[in-house]
Amino acid sequence: MSENTCWLNEGDQVVAIEQILDIGEVTAAPGDLGVVEHTEPNYLPTVRFHRTGRAYGVTEGQAIRLNMGDDSLTKRPTVPEAEDLLGLYFPLLDHGFMALKDYMSGDDGIEEAARGSYKYGTRQKGDQRQLLRSLMRRRHTSPFEQVELKFHCCMPIMVARQWVRHRTASLNEMSGRYSLMPMLFYKPVDEQVKKQSKWDKQGRDEPLERQRIKEWNEKLLEARAVTESNYHWAVEEDIAKELARIDLPLSAYTQWVWKIDGHNFFHALGLRCDSHAQWETRQYFNWMAGAGKRLMPIAFEAWEDYAFYSKKFSRMEMAALRILHRADNHPYPDKVLDQQGMTKTEKREFYAKFEEPEVIDFDLDLSQAKEPEFFEEKLRKAAEG
């Protein structure tokens, strides 16, 4: 290396090839990935490693740059914003977590699939954005299937049972037949304990009285103490684990690895990030939306504009809109809807489409991430009792 140059550039992806210590603490282990944050002539480049979140000035003997030719550790296209997520675990609810384990492709891969003969570096960014937005707007979905996302997820069984309905994904769930089940149970925060909705038969609505919440929490604790005691007793008495688990409630935590392609990913987000979805499930899918935004920002913006925040209108609604548009401030809009045979529920949903939507901040706060060992230890202790 010459005196006035640096062997790495800002934004380069690197991998540690030996253990890197900083004042006795491990900054990186062999195989840990990182990104170059800062370079300056005559100084070592500063690399922040994804797994530990720590930054350090590295030498050529401590790390190598990825995509350096035939000897590269990876030749596949990478997305720096997604690479920053790999190895990071984010807490969700009271005992759950989410992590992006792997991915394949991003906006470039979608464009490559759509153009067929696309080569990296031959298109302007504006052309890519125009193409991806056109694909999303016109519902040409197959190019989005070229993207793959794989997550490690830990959630209450009540969330998993909704999640598993997305059958176009692949999953492998932790087995209670082989493993001890962690005695961790989801407890909703008081603000989320509400009355049954009068309009939505599967949702919650108005706040519940504090005293009623307190009584319910006490009953939950009593029931779970019995459940935990019975499970550990059964295991200690050598009753098969596949039987010992049968009385575990929907609040118990499970975990799985979940993989899905980009098209079906956006479809799942549209259903589970919606305000009508169960609040607990939304927390997980909002997080995954944030991961998707980092992986394919142009496609994600198009999804927000043409799918998530857009509205569809039925044949009856379109007929009513034509009448109302021609009348210009029609004095009796309800009568127009009645003439189209719309029910009270349909009319309520029609008017709701014109309300200002709640804009969700899908950006992820990387400072909230924890080491995977943190959750591994927590789950191990909860399983062993």
N, C-alpha and C positions, 0 to 999 in steps of 0.2 A: 504494500500500500504506500503510495507517495505521500509526501508530507502535507499536501494541501487537498487531498481527496479522501472520500470516505468509501468504504467497500460496500455500503448499503445506502439505499435511498429511502426517504420518508414514504411510508405506505407499503414497503416491502413486507412480504410474509416470510417469517423465518421459523426454524425449528432448532431447539436446543440439542446439542450433541453431547453435552456433559452436564453434570449438576452445577448450578450456579448459586452461590451463597452470597448473601449480603448481611454482614454483621451477624453471622451465624444462622440466619434464617434462610430457608430454601426459597429462592426466587423462581427457579425453574429446574425441572428434572429432565433427563434425556427423553426426547420425543415431544416435549411440551411445545405448542405452537405459540407464536407471538407476532406482533406487528411493530414495525419501526415507527416511533413517534417523533423522533428528532435526530437530525444529523447536523454536524458542524465540522468544518475543516480542523484537523489536528486533534479532534476529540472522538472518543468512542461513540458509536451510534446508540441511542437509547431505545431499548425494546421493551414493550409491555407484553407480558405473557398472559394468555387467556385464562389458564387454569388458576393461577394465583392472584392475578390482577396486579402484580408487582412489576415495576419498571427498573431496568438496570442497563448500564453501559456494557456492551458485550464485545468480546474480541472475536477474531476470525476462528479461533480454536474452540470457542464456546457455542457457536451457532452458525448455521448455514442458511442461505436464502433459498426459498422454494422456487421451482420453475427455472432452474439454472442450466437447462439443456438435458442431455441424455441421462445424466446422473441424478436428475431431480427426484425428490421423494414423491412428488405428485406432478402429473402432467395435465390434470383436469383443470378446467376453468374454476377459479375461486372468486368469491365475493367478500371483500374485506369486512364489510359490516356484518355479514353472517359469521365469518370466521371469529369475530370478536365475541360471539355468543357461545361458541363451542366450548364445552367443559364447564360452563357456568350454570349453577342451579339457583332458581328463583323461588322463594317461599310463596305459597298461596294458601288462603284460608288459614286454619290454625296449625295443621300438621302436613299439608301437602306441598308439592313442588312441581316445577316444570323446567325442562332443559331441552335445548336443541342438540340432538346427538349427531346428526349428519344431515347433509343436503346434497342435491344434485342440480346444478344449473341455476339460472336466475333470469333476469330480463334478456340477457344475451341469448340464452338457450331458447327462449320463447321466440325471439326474432329469427334465430337460425332455423328453427323448425318451420316457421311461417314462410320464410323466403326460400328455403330448400338449399340454395347455393350460397348462403351468406358466409362471409369470411370476416374474422375479427379485424377491426380497424378500418373497414372499407365503408362504413355508414356513419352519417352524422347522428349525434344524439337526438336531434329534433326529428329525424326520420324514424328512429326507433320508437320514440314516444308516440308519434302519429300512428305508426303501424299497430302498436300494442293497444292503443286506445280504440282504434278502429276494430280490432279483433274482439275486444270486450264489448264494444257498443253493438256490434252486429252478431254477437254470440257465436263467433267462430272459436270453439272451445278447445279443439284438439292440440293446438300449439302449447296451451297452458299445461297440458298433461305431461310435457317434457320435464317439468320441474318436479322434484321430489323433496319432501321434508320428513324427517324422522325425529320423534320426540320421546323423551323419557318422562313419564307422568305418574304422579302419585295423587290420588283423589279419593273422596268418600265414595262408597259403592253407589250411593244415590246419584252421584254425578256420572259414574261409569255406566250405569244402566241407561242413561240418556245418550251418552257419548257413543256407545256401541251401536246405536241405531244407524250411524253413518257407515254402511256396510261396504262402501267402495274403498275403504282403508284396510290396511293389514295391521294386525295387532298380536302381541304375545303377552299374556297377563301372568303375573305372579300366581303360582299355584299354592293354595292352602292345603293340598294333599301332600306336598313335599316339604313345604316350609312352614315354620311357625308364623302365625298371623300376628303382626304387631298390634298390641292392645292400645290403639290410638283411635279415638272417636271424635267425629266432627261435632262441634258445639257452635251454633250460629251466634254471632254477636247480637246483642239485644236489639239493635236498630233494624235487624233483618227478621225479627220475630214479629209477624203481623197476622192479621185476621185473614180468613179465606175471602178471596175477591168475590164481589157480587156479579161481576161481569165476566170474569175469566175463571172457568170451572177448575183449571189446573194451576192457578196462581194465587199469590197473596196480595193484600191491598193495604188496608188501613192499619195504623200502629195498634199494638195490643197494650193493655194496661200493664204498668210496671209490676204490680203485685202478681198478676197472672203469669207474666214472664218469669218472675222469681220462683213461683210454685212449679212451673214447668221445668225449669232448670234443675230444681231439687229432685224432681222425679226422674229426669234423665240421669243424674249422677247416681241415684239409688239403683236404677235398672242396669246401668253399665258396670257398676261395682259387682253386681251379682253375675253378670255375663262374663266379666273378666275372671272372676274367681272360679266359675264353672269350667271355663276353657282351660285354665291352668291345671285344675284338678283332673280333668279328663286326660290331658297330655301326660301328667305325672302318673296316672293310673294305667298308662300304656294303651289307652283307647286310641284308635287310629285317628290321625289328624284330620282325615277327610270327614270323620264323624264329629270330632271335637268342635269343629268350626260351625256346625249347622245352625246354631242359635245366635250367631253374630249378627248384629243389626245393620241396616243400610248406612248407618253413620260410620261404620268401620272403614278404615282406609285400605285401599288396594293400590297396585301400581302395574303399569304396563309400558311396553315400547310400542309406539303407534306411528305408522308410516302412511303417507297419502300423497297423491299427485296434486299439482297446482290447481287444476280445474276443480276437482272435488274438494280441495282445501277451501277455495273461495266459496263454494256452495255451502259447505259446513259452517263457515264463518257467518254467512248471510243468515242462517237459521239460529245459530247459538249466540251471536253477538247482539241479536235483536232484543229490544227492551222487553218483549213478551217471554223470552227464554228464562229459565230458572236462574236466579241471581248467582248461585254458586257455580253453575255451569258457565255462565258468562265470564266469570273471572278467569277461567282457564282458556276459553276461546279468545277473549280479549288479549291475553298474553300471547297466544299463538299468532293472532293478527299482528302484534308488534314484531314478532319474529319474521313473519312473512313480509312485512313492510321493509325490514332490513335486507331481506334476501332479494326481493324483486320490487323495488320502490315504484317503478313506472307502472307495472301491472297492478300493483296495489292501489295506486292513485286512481287508475282507470276503474278498478272494482268499486272503490268508494263512490266515484262520480256516476257510473252507469249501472250499478247493481245495488250496493248497500244503501245509499241515500236516495236512490231513485224510487219511483212508485209505479206500480202497474195498475191499469184501469180495466175493469170488466167491460163486456159489450154494453151492458145497461148503463154503466157509468159514462162510457163514451157517448152514448146516445143522449144522455141527460146533459153532458157538457156541451154538446153541439147546440141543443135547444137554449141553454142558459147563455151561451156565447152569442147566439144570434139575437136573443132578447135584450142583452146589455142591461144588467141589473134587474133580472127577473124578480117581480115582487113576491113570488111564492115558490122558492126553489124546492121546498119539501114536496110540493104537489107534483113537480116535475119528476122527482125521484119516485114518488108513489106510482106515477103513470108508467114507470119502467118496471114495476113489480118488485121493487126493492124492499126488503124487510127492515125492521128497526135496527137490527145489528148491522146490516149492510149499509144503511144510511149513516150510522155512527162511524163505521170504518171509512166511509167515503169522505166525510168531513174531516176525519183525523188525518187524511192524506195531505191536507193543505196546512197543517200545523207545522211550525218550525221544528225540524228534527233536533234531537239532542246529539251534538257532535262529540264523538268519543275520542279521547286522546290515546291513541294506540302506541305511542312511543314508550319504549322500555327504559327503565332507569337501571343501568348496569351496576350502580353502586349498591343496589339491593341484593345482588347475587351473593351466594355463599359457596363454599367448597362442597363438592359432592360428599366428602367424608363427614361433613356436619350432619347431613341427612342419613347417611349410612349408619352412623353411630346412634342417632336418635331412634331409627327404626329397629336396630339390633337390640338396644336396651328395652324397647317396648315389646319386642317379641319374646325376649328371654325372661322378662318380668323381674 
